[in-house]
């Protein structure tokens, strides 16, 4: 009877610990779907700011200058919010290819670069509390 009692206590404690772990993971990763949707917005903001020619941003063109500065401020703010909630940007240029963080779109020989490194990033990736939410889309250097 004592043995059964101890086993029941141990089973109950194991169940409690597993439930606690599931609750903690749900709190951390519960915003995963929402974050994925917002990544597209962040990508569009980044493309918008990159598409404006730098020579056009001048005091002679105040409307474009104000619009560009507003886009940049919005992009900076969204990145701050991402960081606050544990969403980290992955820009692996020149890094070693990691299949857990990167998705290879193509392989290409590149002079002066080590095979297996990232040569080009077509879309940055993101991690949520250490878990890859979206892998970075990259081109990888292959051996000639």
C-alpha positions in Angstrom: 0.0 0.0 0.0 2.9 2.4 0.9 4.5 1.6 -2.5 1.3 2.4 -4.3 0.9 5.7 -2.4 4.5 6.8 -3.2 4.0 5.9 -6.9 0.8 7.9 -7.0 2.6 10.9 -5.4 5.4 10.6 -7.9 3.0 10.4 -10.9 1.1 13.4 -9.6 4.3 15.4 -9.2 5.5 14.5 -12.7 2.1 15.5 -14.2 2.3 18.8 -12.3 5.8 19.5 -13.6 4.8 18.7 -17.2 1.7 20.9 -17.0 3.8 23.7 -15.6 6.3 23.4 -18.5 3.4 23.4 -21.1 1.9 26.5 -19.5 5.3 28.3 -19.6 5.8 27.4 -23.3 2.3 28.6 -24.1 3.1 31.9 -22.5 6.3 32.3 -24.4 5.2 31.1 -27.8 1.5 32.0 -27.7 2.2 35.1 -29.8 3.9 33.1 -32.5 1.1 33.3 -35.1 0.7 37.0 -34.6 4.4 37.6 -34.9 4.6 35.7 -38.2 1.8 37.9 -39.6 3.7 41.1 -38.5 6.9 39.9 -40.1 5.4 40.6 -43.5 4.6 44.2 -42.4 8.2 44.6 -41.3 9.5 43.3 -44.6 7.3 45.7 -46.5 8.5 48.7 -44.4 12.1 47.6 -45.0 11.6 47.4 -48.8 9.8 50.7 -48.8 12.7 52.5 -47.1 15.3 50.7 -49.3 13.5 51.7 -52.5 13.8 55.5 -51.9 16.8 56.8 -53.7 19.1 58.6 -51.2 19.8 61.5 -53.5 16.0 62.3 -53.6 15.9 62.8 -49.9 16.7 66.5 -49.6 15.3 69.7 -48.3 14.2 70.5 -51.9 11.8 67.6 -51.7 10.2 68.0 -48.2 7.2 65.7 -48.7 9.4 62.7 -49.7 11.8 63.5 -46.9 9.1 63.6 -44.3 7.5 60.4 -45.7 10.9 58.6 -45.7 11.7 59.7 -42.1 8.2 58.5 -41.0 8.8 55.1 -42.6 12.2 54.8 -41.0 10.8 55.7 -37.5 8.0 53.2 -38.0 10.5 50.5 -39.0 12.7 51.3 -35.9 9.7 51.2 -33.6 8.4 47.8 -34.9 11.9 46.3 -34.4 11.9 47.7 -30.8 8.6 46.0 -30.2 9.8 42.8 -31.7 12.9 42.9 -29.4 10.8 43.7 -26.4 8.7 40.5 -27.0 11.7 38.2 -27.8 11.6 38.4 -31.6 15.2 38.7 -32.9 16.2 39.5 -36.5 18.6 37.1 -38.3 20.7 38.6 -41.0 23.4 35.9 -41.6 25.5 37.6 -44.3 29.0 36.0 -44.3 27.9 33.5 -41.6 28.3 29.7 -41.9 25.1 28.1 -43.3 22.9 26.6 -40.5 20.0 24.5 -41.7 18.1 25.3 -38.5 18.2 29.1 -39.1 18.7 29.4 -42.9 16.9 28.1 -46.0 19.1 27.7 -49.0 17.5 29.0 -52.2 20.5 28.4 -54.4 24.2 27.4 -54.4 26.7 29.4 -56.3 30.5 29.5 -56.6 31.9 32.8 -55.4 35.6 33.8 -55.6 37.3 34.5 -52.3 34.5 33.0 -50.1 34.6 29.8 -48.2 32.2 27.1 -49.4 29.3 26.6 -47.0 29.0 30.3 -46.1 26.1 32.6 -46.8 26.8 34.8 -49.9 23.5 36.6 -50.3 20.4 37.1 -48.0 17.2 37.5 -50.0 14.9 37.7 -46.9 16.0 38.0 -43.3 14.9 35.5 -40.7 13.6 35.8 -37.2 13.8 33.9 -33.9 11.2 34.0 -31.1 12.8 33.2 -27.8 15.5 31.1 -29.4 13.1 29.2 -31.7 13.4 29.9 -35.4 10.1 31.5 -36.4 11.1 32.2 -40.0 14.4 31.0 -41.5 16.5 33.4 -43.5 16.3 32.8 -47.2 19.9 32.7 -48.4 22.2 31.9 -51.3 25.1 29.6 -50.2 28.7 29.5 -51.6 29.5 26.1 -53.1 32.9 24.7 -54.0 34.0 25.5 -57.5 
